[in-house]
Amino acid sequence: MVKLAQNPTNISQGVWKRYLRIDEVAQYLGISRRTVYRLIEEGALAAVKIRGCSRVHWEDLHRFEEELNGAKKSL
């Protein structure tokens, strides 16, 4: 499982990641890579390109997760 940085200044020896690959995001959320790409295309999840590869910042992933939890609570 991918360890997400709680504090980006607390990164040491590659243990904590600030930018996650699409497959890591999919594994973390328990969804397919295609679904992650679809969320990005729809604007629900922010991503950046780093040398041509899509990456999701851990803060954006947490923000998306909080939005999911908020929507879940309102049901």
N, CA, C and O atoms as a CHARMM CRD file, in Angstrom:
* protein
*
  300
    1    1 MET  N      0.84700  -1.18500   0.00000 PROA 1      0.00000
    2    1 MET  CA     0.00000   0.00000   0.00000 PROA 1      0.00000
    3    1 MET  C      0.88400   1.23700   0.00000 PROA 1      0.00000
    4    1 MET  O      1.95200   1.25200   0.61200 PROA 1      0.00000
    5    2 VAL  N      0.43500   2.25400  -0.68200 PROA 2      0.00000
    6    2 VAL  CA     1.16800   3.50700  -0.80700 PROA 2      0.00000
    7    2 VAL  C      0.99400   4.31100   0.47100 PROA 2      0.00000
    8    2 VAL  O     -0.12000   4.46800   0.97000 PROA 2      0.00000
    9    3 LYS  N      2.09600   4.81700   0.99500 PROA 3      0.00000
   10    3 LYS  CA     2.02200   5.68500   2.16500 PROA 3      0.00000
   11    3 LYS  C      1.92200   7.12000   1.68400 PROA 3      0.00000
   12    3 LYS  O      2.77400   7.58900   0.93000 PROA 3      0.00000
   13    4 LEU  N      0.88200   7.81600   2.12000 PROA 4      0.00000
   14    4 LEU  CA     0.69200   9.20500   1.72100 PROA 4      0.00000
   15    4 LEU  C      1.30300  10.11800   2.77400 PROA 4      0.00000
   16    4 LEU  O      1.19300   9.86200   3.97300 PROA 4      0.00000
   17    5 ALA  N      1.93600  11.16300   2.32300 PROA 5      0.00000
   18    5 ALA  CA     2.57400  12.10900   3.24200 PROA 5      0.00000
   19    5 ALA  C      1.52000  12.92300   3.97400 PROA 5      0.00000
   20    5 ALA  O      0.68400  13.56900   3.34200 PROA 5      0.00000
   21    6 GLN  N      1.55200  12.89800   5.26700 PROA 6      0.00000
   22    6 GLN  CA     0.66000  13.74100   6.06100 PROA 6      0.00000
   23    6 GLN  C      1.18500  15.16900   6.09700 PROA 6      0.00000
   24    6 GLN  O      0.41700  16.12800   6.17100 PROA 6      0.00000
   25    7 ASN  N      2.48600  15.28800   6.04300 PROA 7      0.00000
   26    7 ASN  CA     3.14200  16.58500   6.04200 PROA 7      0.00000
   27    7 ASN  C      4.24800  16.52200   4.99500 PROA 7      0.00000
   28    7 ASN  O      5.22500  15.79700   5.18100 PROA 7      0.00000
   29    8 PRO  N      4.11600  17.25900   3.90500 PROA 8      0.00000
   30    8 PRO  CA     5.09900  17.13300   2.82600 PROA 8      0.00000
   31    8 PRO  C      6.52700  17.43500   3.24400 PROA 8      0.00000
   32    8 PRO  O      7.45700  17.04000   2.54000 PROA 8      0.00000
   33    9 THR  N      6.73800  18.11700   4.35900 PROA 9      0.00000
   34    9 THR  CA     8.10000  18.38200   4.81100 PROA 9      0.00000
   35    9 THR  C      8.67300  17.17700   5.53100 PROA 9      0.00000
   36    9 THR  O      9.86100  17.15600   5.85300 PROA 9      0.00000
   37   10 ASN  N      7.84600  16.17200   5.78800 PROA 10     0.00000
   38   10 ASN  CA     8.26900  14.97600   6.51700 PROA 10     0.00000
   39   10 ASN  C      8.65100  13.85100   5.55900 PROA 10     0.00000
   40   10 ASN  O      8.48900  12.67600   5.88800 PROA 10     0.00000
   41   11 ILE  N      9.14800  14.19500   4.39800 PROA 11     0.00000
   42   11 ILE  CA     9.50000  13.19100   3.39900 PROA 11     0.00000
   43   11 ILE  C     10.96400  12.80800   3.58900 PROA 11     0.00000
   44   11 ILE  O     11.83900  13.67400   3.62100 PROA 11     0.00000
   45   12 SER  N     11.22500  11.51200   3.71400 PROA 12     0.00000
   46   12 SER  CA    12.60200  11.07100   3.85500 PROA 12     0.00000
   47   12 SER  C     12.79600   9.73800   3.16400 PROA 12     0.00000
   48   12 SER  O     11.97200   8.83700   3.31900 PROA 12     0.00000
   49   13 GLN  N     13.84300   9.60200   2.42300 PROA 13     0.00000
   50   13 GLN  CA    14.25900   8.36900   1.77800 PROA 13     0.00000
   51   13 GLN  C     13.17200   7.73100   0.92800 PROA 13     0.00000
   52   13 GLN  O     13.11200   6.50500   0.83500 PROA 13     0.00000
   53   14 GLY  N     12.31700   8.52300   0.31000 PROA 14     0.00000
   54   14 GLY  CA    11.31900   8.00000  -0.60500 PROA 14     0.00000
   55   14 GLY  C     10.18100   7.23500   0.03700 PROA 14     0.00000
   56   14 GLY  O      9.40500   6.59300  -0.67100 PROA 14     0.00000
   57   15 VAL  N     10.05300   7.27900   1.35500 PROA 15     0.00000
   58   15 VAL  CA     8.98600   6.55200   2.03500 PROA 15     0.00000
   59   15 VAL  C      7.64400   7.23600   1.78400 PROA 15     0.00000
   60   15 VAL  O      6.63300   6.56600   1.57500 PROA 15     0.00000
   61   16 TRP  N      7.63600   8.54000   1.80300 PROA 16     0.00000
   62   16 TRP  CA     6.40600   9.30100   1.60700 PROA 16     0.00000
   63   16 TRP  C      6.37400   9.84500   0.19500 PROA 16     0.00000
   64   16 TRP  O      7.39000  10.30800  -0.32400 PROA 16     0.00000
   65   17 LYS  N      5.22400   9.79100  -0.41800 PROA 17     0.00000
   66   17 LYS  CA     5.08100  10.29000  -1.77900 PROA 17     0.00000
   67   17 LYS  C      4.10300  11.44800  -1.80400 PROA 17     0.00000
   68   17 LYS  O      3.05100  11.40000  -1.16700 PROA 17     0.00000
   69   18 ARG  N      4.45600  12.48800  -2.54200 PROA 18     0.00000
   70   18 ARG  CA     3.52800  13.60100  -2.71700 PROA 18     0.00000
   71   18 ARG  C      2.71400  13.43800  -3.99200 PROA 18     0.00000
   72   18 ARG  O      1.54900  13.83300  -4.04000 PROA 18     0.00000
   73   19 TYR  N      3.31100  12.86700  -5.01200 PROA 19     0.00000
   74   19 TYR  CA     2.62400  12.66000  -6.28000 PROA 19     0.00000
   75   19 TYR  C      2.50500  11.16400  -6.54000 PROA 19     0.00000
   76   19 TYR  O      3.49700  10.43600  -6.52200 PROA 19     0.00000
   77   20 LEU  N      1.28400  10.72100  -6.78100 PROA 20     0.00000
   78   20 LEU  CA     1.02700   9.30500  -6.98300 PROA 20     0.00000
   79   20 LEU  C      0.75700   9.00000  -8.45000 PROA 20     0.00000
   80   20 LEU  O      0.15000   9.79700  -9.16500 PROA 20     0.00000
   81   21 ARG  N      1.21900   7.83000  -8.88400 PROA 21     0.00000
   82   21 ARG  CA     0.89500   7.36100 -10.22900 PROA 21     0.00000
   83   21 ARG  C     -0.57800   6.96600 -10.26400 PROA 21     0.00000
   84   21 ARG  O     -1.20700   6.75600  -9.22600 PROA 21     0.00000
   85   22 ILE  N     -1.11100   6.87000 -11.47200 PROA 22     0.00000
   86   22 ILE  CA    -2.52900   6.51700 -11.64500 PROA 22     0.00000
   87   22 ILE  C     -2.82400   5.14700 -11.05700 PROA 22     0.00000
   88   22 ILE  O     -3.86800   4.96300 -10.43200 PROA 22     0.00000
   89   23 ASP  N     -1.93100   4.18100 -11.24200 PROA 23     0.00000
   90   23 ASP  CA    -2.16800   2.85200 -10.69200 PROA 23     0.00000
   91   23 ASP  C     -2.15500   2.85800  -9.16500 PROA 23     0.00000
   92   23 ASP  O     -2.86300   2.06800  -8.54100 PROA 23     0.00000
   93   24 GLU  N     -1.35900   3.73800  -8.55700 PROA 24     0.00000
   94   24 GLU  CA    -1.33300   3.85000  -7.10700 PROA 24     0.00000
   95   24 GLU  C     -2.62600   4.46300  -6.57900 PROA 24     0.00000
   96   24 GLU  O     -3.14400   4.04000  -5.54600 PROA 24     0.00000
   97   25 VAL  N     -3.14400   5.46000  -7.29200 PROA 25     0.00000
   98   25 VAL  CA    -4.42000   6.07600  -6.91700 PROA 25     0.00000
   99   25 VAL  C     -5.53800   5.03800  -7.02400 PROA 25     0.00000
  100   25 VAL  O     -6.38900   4.93600  -6.14100 PROA 25     0.00000
  101   26 ALA  N     -5.52600   4.26900  -8.11700 PROA 26     0.00000
  102   26 ALA  CA    -6.53800   3.22900  -8.31800 PROA 26     0.00000
  103   26 ALA  C     -6.49000   2.20300  -7.19900 PROA 26     0.00000
  104   26 ALA  O     -7.53100   1.80300  -6.67700 PROA 26     0.00000
  105   27 GLN  N     -5.29300   1.77600  -6.82700 PROA 27     0.00000
  106   27 GLN  CA    -5.14700   0.80400  -5.74600 PROA 27     0.00000
  107   27 GLN  C     -5.64200   1.39300  -4.42800 PROA 27     0.00000
  108   27 GLN  O     -6.35600   0.72500  -3.68100 PROA 27     0.00000
  109   28 TYR  N     -5.27000   2.63000  -4.14100 PROA 28     0.00000
  110   28 TYR  CA    -5.67000   3.29200  -2.89500 PROA 28     0.00000
  111   28 TYR  C     -7.18900   3.39100  -2.78300 PROA 28     0.00000
  112   28 TYR  O     -7.75600   3.13600  -1.72000 PROA 28     0.00000
  113   29 LEU  N     -7.85100   3.76500  -3.89100 PROA 29     0.00000
  114   29 LEU  CA    -9.30200   3.94000  -3.87600 PROA 29     0.00000
  115   29 LEU  C    -10.05800   2.63800  -4.13200 PROA 29     0.00000
  116   29 LEU  O    -11.26700   2.57000  -3.91200 PROA 29     0.00000
  117   30 GLY  N     -9.34900   1.60300  -4.59800 PROA 30     0.00000
  118   30 GLY  CA   -10.00500   0.32800  -4.88500 PROA 30     0.00000
  119   30 GLY  C    -10.84400   0.36900  -6.14800 PROA 30     0.00000
  120   30 GLY  O    -11.89700  -0.26400  -6.22500 PROA 30     0.00000
  121   31 ILE  N    -10.37200   1.11800  -7.14100 PROA 31     0.00000
  122   31 ILE  CA   -11.07900   1.24800  -8.41000 PROA 31     0.00000
  123   31 ILE  C    -10.09900   0.95200  -9.54100 PROA 31     0.00000
  124   31 ILE  O     -8.90600   0.76900  -9.30000 PROA 31     0.00000
  125   32 SER  N    -10.60000   0.90600 -10.76800 PROA 32     0.00000
  126   32 SER  CA    -9.73200   0.63000 -11.90600 PROA 32     0.00000
  127   32 SER  C     -8.96500   1.87900 -12.33700 PROA 32     0.00000
  128   32 SER  O     -9.34100   3.00300 -12.00600 PROA 32     0.00000
  129   33 ARG  N     -7.88700   1.65800 -13.07800 PROA 33     0.00000
  130   33 ARG  CA    -7.12000   2.77600 -13.62700 PROA 33     0.00000
  131   33 ARG  C     -7.99300   3.59500 -14.56500 PROA 33     0.00000
  132   33 ARG  O     -7.90900   4.82300 -14.57400 PROA 33     0.00000
  133   34 ARG  N     -8.82900   2.93200 -15.35400 PROA 34     0.00000
  134   34 ARG  CA    -9.71500   3.63200 -16.28700 PROA 34     0.00000
  135   34 ARG  C    -10.66300   4.56200 -15.53500 PROA 34     0.00000
  136   34 ARG  O    -10.93200   5.67400 -15.99000 PROA 34     0.00000
  137   35 THR  N    -11.16800   4.11600 -14.39600 PROA 35     0.00000
  138   35 THR  CA   -12.06200   4.96300 -13.59600 PROA 35     0.00000
  139   35 THR  C    -11.32000   6.18500 -13.07700 PROA 35     0.00000
  140   35 THR  O    -11.88800   7.27600 -13.02600 PROA 35     0.00000
  141   36 VAL  N    -10.06200   6.01900 -12.69100 PROA 36     0.00000
  142   36 VAL  CA    -9.26200   7.16500 -12.24600 PROA 36     0.00000
  143   36 VAL  C     -9.10900   8.16200 -13.39700 PROA 36     0.00000
  144   36 VAL  O     -9.29400   9.36400 -13.20700 PROA 36     0.00000
  145   37 TYR  N     -8.77100   7.66100 -14.59300 PROA 37     0.00000
  146   37 TYR  CA    -8.65900   8.55100 -15.75300 PROA 37     0.00000
  147   37 TYR  C     -9.98800   9.25000 -16.04300 PROA 37     0.00000
  148   37 TYR  O    -10.00600  10.42500 -16.41000 PROA 37     0.00000
  149   38 ARG  N    -11.09100   8.53500 -15.88000 PROA 38     0.00000
  150   38 ARG  CA   -12.40700   9.12600 -16.11800 PROA 38     0.00000
  151   38 ARG  C    -12.68500  10.24000 -15.10400 PROA 38     0.00000
  152   38 ARG  O    -13.21200  11.29200 -15.46700 PROA 38     0.00000
  153   39 LEU  N    -12.33300  10.01300 -13.83900 PROA 39     0.00000
  154   39 LEU  CA   -12.51400  11.04900 -12.80800 PROA 39     0.00000
  155   39 LEU  C    -11.69400  12.29000 -13.14200 PROA 39     0.00000
  156   39 LEU  O    -12.14800  13.41500 -12.93200 PROA 39     0.00000
  157   40 ILE  N    -10.49600  12.08300 -13.66000 PROA 40     0.00000
  158   40 ILE  CA    -9.63900  13.20400 -14.04300 PROA 40     0.00000
  159   40 ILE  C    -10.25300  13.95000 -15.22500 PROA 40     0.00000
  160   40 ILE  O    -10.30700  15.18000 -15.22900 PROA 40     0.00000
  161   41 GLU  N    -10.71600  13.20200 -16.22700 PROA 41     0.00000
  162   41 GLU  CA   -11.32900  13.81800 -17.41000 PROA 41     0.00000
  163   41 GLU  C    -12.57300  14.62200 -17.04100 PROA 41     0.00000
  164   41 GLU  O    -12.82500  15.67700 -17.62400 PROA 41     0.00000
  165   42 GLU  N    -13.35100  14.13100 -16.07600 PROA 42     0.00000
  166   42 GLU  CA   -14.57400  14.80700 -15.64200 PROA 42     0.00000
  167   42 GLU  C    -14.28200  16.00500 -14.73800 PROA 42     0.00000
  168   42 GLU  O    -15.18000  16.80600 -14.47400 PROA 42     0.00000
  169   43 GLY  N    -13.04400  16.14200 -14.26200 PROA 43     0.00000
  170   43 GLY  CA   -12.67900  17.23900 -13.38600 PROA 43     0.00000
  171   43 GLY  C    -12.94500  16.96900 -11.91400 PROA 43     0.00000
  172   43 GLY  O    -12.80600  17.86800 -11.08400 PROA 43     0.00000
  173   44 ALA  N    -13.32400  15.75000 -11.58400 PROA 44     0.00000
  174   44 ALA  CA   -13.60600  15.40400 -10.18900 PROA 44     0.00000
  175   44 ALA  C    -12.32200  15.20100  -9.38700 PROA 44     0.00000
  176   44 ALA  O    -12.30500  15.37900  -8.16900 PROA 44     0.00000
  177   45 LEU  N    -11.24900  14.82800 -10.08500 PROA 45     0.00000
  178   45 LEU  CA    -9.95900  14.58000  -9.44100 PROA 45     0.00000
  179   45 LEU  C     -8.89500  15.32500 -10.23500 PROA 45     0.00000
  180   45 LEU  O     -8.78800  15.16100 -11.45100 PROA 45     0.00000
  181   46 ALA  N     -8.11400  16.13800  -9.54700 PROA 46     0.00000
  182   46 ALA  CA    -7.07800  16.92500 -10.21900 PROA 46     0.00000
  183   46 ALA  C     -5.83300  16.08800 -10.45500 PROA 46     0.00000
  184   46 ALA  O     -5.46400  15.25100  -9.63100 PROA 46     0.00000
  185   47 ALA  N     -5.19100  16.32300 -11.58800 PROA 47     0.00000
  186   47 ALA  CA    -3.94400  15.64300 -11.91600 PROA 47     0.00000
  187   47 ALA  C     -3.03100  16.60100 -12.66200 PROA 47     0.00000
  188   47 ALA  O     -3.48300  17.58200 -13.25300 PROA 47     0.00000
  189   48 VAL  N     -1.75600  16.30600 -12.62500 PROA 48     0.00000
  190   48 VAL  CA    -0.76600  17.08200 -13.36100 PROA 48     0.00000
  191   48 VAL  C      0.04200  16.12200 -14.22300 PROA 48     0.00000
  192   48 VAL  O      0.07900  14.91800 -13.97000 PROA 48     0.00000
  193   49 LYS  N      0.68400  16.67300 -15.23900 PROA 49     0.00000
  194   49 LYS  CA     1.57900  15.88500 -16.08100 PROA 49     0.00000
  195   49 LYS  C      3.00800  16.20500 -15.67000 PROA 49     0.00000
  196   49 LYS  O      3.39600  17.37100 -15.61400 PROA 49     0.00000
  197   50 ILE  N      3.77800  15.18600 -15.38600 PROA 50     0.00000
  198   50 ILE  CA     5.19000  15.33800 -15.08400 PROA 50     0.00000
  199   50 ILE  C      5.94100  14.53100 -16.13200 PROA 50     0.00000
  200   50 ILE  O      5.91400  13.30000 -16.12600 PROA 50     0.00000
  201   51 ARG  N      6.60800  15.24000 -17.02600 PROA 51     0.00000
  202   51 ARG  CA     7.32200  14.61700 -18.14200 PROA 51     0.00000
  203   51 ARG  C      6.43600  13.65700 -18.91000 PROA 51     0.00000
  204   51 ARG  O      6.87000  12.57200 -19.29700 PROA 51     0.00000
  205   52 GLY  N      5.19500  14.05900 -19.13100 PROA 52     0.00000
  206   52 GLY  CA     4.26300  13.28500 -19.93600 PROA 52     0.00000
  207   52 GLY  C      3.48800  12.22400 -19.18500 PROA 52     0.00000
  208   52 GLY  O      2.64800  11.54800 -19.77800 PROA 52     0.00000
  209   53 CYS  N      3.74400  12.05500 -17.89200 PROA 53     0.00000
  210   53 CYS  CA     3.05300  11.04300 -17.08800 PROA 53     0.00000
  211   53 CYS  C      2.08700  11.72200 -16.12200 PROA 53     0.00000
  212   53 CYS  O      2.44900  12.68400 -15.44400 PROA 53     0.00000
  213   54 SER  N      0.87200  11.22200 -16.06400 PROA 54     0.00000
  214   54 SER  CA    -0.13000  11.80200 -15.15900 PROA 54     0.00000
  215   54 SER  C      0.18500  11.41700 -13.71900 PROA 54     0.00000
  216   54 SER  O      0.52600  10.27300 -13.42000 PROA 54     0.00000
  217   55 ARG  N      0.06200  12.39700 -12.84100 PROA 55     0.00000
  218   55 ARG  CA     0.27500  12.17900 -11.41400 PROA 55     0.00000
  219   55 ARG  C     -0.81500  12.92600 -10.64500 PROA 55     0.00000
  220   55 ARG  O     -1.31300  13.95500 -11.10200 PROA 55     0.00000
  221   56 VAL  N     -1.17400  12.40900  -9.49500 PROA 56     0.00000
  222   56 VAL  CA    -2.16400  13.03300  -8.62300 PROA 56     0.00000
  223   56 VAL  C     -1.46700  13.40900  -7.32500 PROA 56     0.00000
  224   56 VAL  O     -0.84500  12.56400  -6.68100 PROA 56     0.00000
  225   57 HSD  N     -1.56800  14.66500  -6.94500 PROA 57     0.00000
  226   57 HSD  CA    -0.96800  15.12300  -5.69300 PROA 57     0.00000
  227   57 HSD  C     -1.77800  14.55500  -4.53600 PROA 57     0.00000
  228   57 HSD  O     -3.00500  14.47900  -4.60500 PROA 57     0.00000
  229   58 TRP  N     -1.08800  14.16000  -3.47600 PROA 58     0.00000
  230   58 TRP  CA    -1.77300  13.52700  -2.34200 PROA 58     0.00000
  231   58 TRP  C     -2.82800  14.43900  -1.73300 PROA 58     0.00000
  232   58 TRP  O     -3.84700  13.94900  -1.24800 PROA 58     0.00000
  233   59 GLU  N     -2.60900  15.76700  -1.74600 PROA 59     0.00000
  234   59 GLU  CA    -3.61600  16.69200  -1.21000 PROA 59     0.00000
  235   59 GLU  C     -4.89200  16.64600  -2.04400 PROA 59     0.00000
  236   59 GLU  O     -5.99400  16.69800  -1.49700 PROA 59     0.00000
  237   60 ASP  N     -4.75100  16.55000  -3.35900 PROA 60     0.00000
  238   60 ASP  CA    -5.92300  16.45300  -4.23400 PROA 60     0.00000
  239   60 ASP  C     -6.66100  15.13800  -4.01700 PROA 60     0.00000
  240   60 ASP  O     -7.89000  15.09300  -4.08300 PROA 60     0.00000
  241   61 LEU  N     -5.91400  14.07200  -3.76000 PROA 61     0.00000
  242   61 LEU  CA    -6.54400  12.78100  -3.46700 PROA 61     0.00000
  243   61 LEU  C     -7.31600  12.85000  -2.15500 PROA 61     0.00000
  244   61 LEU  O     -8.43700  12.35000  -2.06800 PROA 61     0.00000
  245   62 HSD  N     -6.72400  13.46600  -1.13500 PROA 62     0.00000
  246   62 HSD  CA    -7.42300  13.62000   0.14700 PROA 62     0.00000
  247   62 HSD  C     -8.64800  14.51300  -0.00300 PROA 62     0.00000
  248   62 HSD  O     -9.69200  14.23500   0.58800 PROA 62     0.00000
  249   63 ARG  N     -8.53300  15.57400  -0.78100 PROA 63     0.00000
  250   63 ARG  CA    -9.66900  16.47400  -1.01800 PROA 63     0.00000
  251   63 ARG  C    -10.80900  15.70500  -1.69400 PROA 63     0.00000
  252   63 ARG  O    -11.96900  15.84700  -1.30800 PROA 63     0.00000
  253   64 PHE  N    -10.47800  14.89300  -2.70200 PROA 64     0.00000
  254   64 PHE  CA   -11.47300  14.07700  -3.39300 PROA 64     0.00000
  255   64 PHE  C    -12.12800  13.10000  -2.41600 PROA 64     0.00000
  256   64 PHE  O    -13.34400  12.90800  -2.44100 PROA 64     0.00000
  257   65 GLU  N    -11.32700  12.49500  -1.57100 PROA 65     0.00000
  258   65 GLU  CA   -11.83900  11.54200  -0.58100 PROA 65     0.00000
  259   65 GLU  C    -12.78200  12.23200   0.40500 PROA 65     0.00000
  260   65 GLU  O    -13.81200  11.66800   0.77600 PROA 65     0.00000
  261   66 GLU  N    -12.44100  13.43300   0.82600 PROA 66     0.00000
  262   66 GLU  CA   -13.30500  14.19300   1.73300 PROA 66     0.00000
  263   66 GLU  C    -14.62200  14.55400   1.06000 PROA 66     0.00000
  264   66 GLU  O    -15.67500  14.51700   1.69600 PROA 66     0.00000
  265   67 GLU  N    -14.57000  14.90700  -0.23600 PROA 67     0.00000
  266   67 GLU  CA   -15.78800  15.20100  -0.97800 PROA 67     0.00000
  267   67 GLU  C    -16.67500  13.95900  -1.05900 PROA 67     0.00000
  268   67 GLU  O    -17.89700  14.05400  -0.94000 PROA 67     0.00000
  269   68 LEU  N    -16.05700  12.79900  -1.26300 PROA 68     0.00000
  270   68 LEU  CA   -16.81200  11.55300  -1.27800 PROA 68     0.00000
  271   68 LEU  C    -17.48400  11.29100   0.06300 PROA 68     0.00000
  272   68 LEU  O    -18.65600  10.91800   0.12300 PROA 68     0.00000
  273   69 ASN  N    -16.73100  11.49000   1.12900 PROA 69     0.00000
  274   69 ASN  CA   -17.27200  11.27700   2.47400 PROA 69     0.00000
  275   69 ASN  C    -18.38400  12.26600   2.77600 PROA 69     0.00000
  276   69 ASN  O    -19.37100  11.91000   3.42100 PROA 69     0.00000
  277   70 GLY  N    -18.23900  13.51600   2.31600 PROA 70     0.00000
  278   70 GLY  CA   -19.28300  14.52000   2.51800 PROA 70     0.00000
  279   70 GLY  C    -20.53700  14.16000   1.77200 PROA 70     0.00000
  280   70 GLY  O    -21.63500  14.32000   2.30500 PROA 70     0.00000
  281   71 ALA  N    -20.41000  13.67800   0.55500 PROA 71     0.00000
  282   71 ALA  CA   -21.57200  13.26200  -0.24100 PROA 71     0.00000
  283   71 ALA  C    -22.23900  12.04700   0.38700 PROA 71     0.00000
  284   71 ALA  O    -23.46400  11.92100   0.37500 PROA 71     0.00000
  285   72 LYS  N    -21.42700  11.16200   0.93000 PROA 72     0.00000
  286   72 LYS  CA   -21.94900   9.95800   1.57100 PROA 72     0.00000
  287   72 LYS  C    -22.77300  10.30800   2.81800 PROA 72     0.00000
  288   72 LYS  O    -23.81800   9.71000   3.07400 PROA 72     0.00000
  289   73 LYS  N    -22.28300  11.28500   3.58300 PROA 73     0.00000
  290   73 LYS  CA   -22.98600  11.68400   4.80700 PROA 73     0.00000
  291   73 LYS  C    -24.29900  12.37800   4.51600 PROA 73     0.00000
  292   73 LYS  O    -25.23400  12.29100   5.31100 PROA 73     0.00000
  293   74 SER  N    -24.38700  13.07400   3.37700 PROA 74     0.00000
  294   74 SER  CA   -25.60400  13.82000   3.05900 PROA 74     0.00000
  295   74 SER  C    -26.72400  12.92900   2.52400 PROA 74     0.00000
  296   74 SER  O    -27.85800  13.38200   2.36500 PROA 74     0.00000
  297   75 LEU  N    -26.40700  11.65800   2.24500 PROA 75     0.00000
  298   75 LEU  CA   -27.44100  10.74400   1.72900 PROA 75     0.00000
  299   75 LEU  C    -28.35800  10.28000   2.80300 PROA 75     0.00000
  300   75 LEU  O    -29.28000   9.50800   2.53700 PROA 75     0.00000
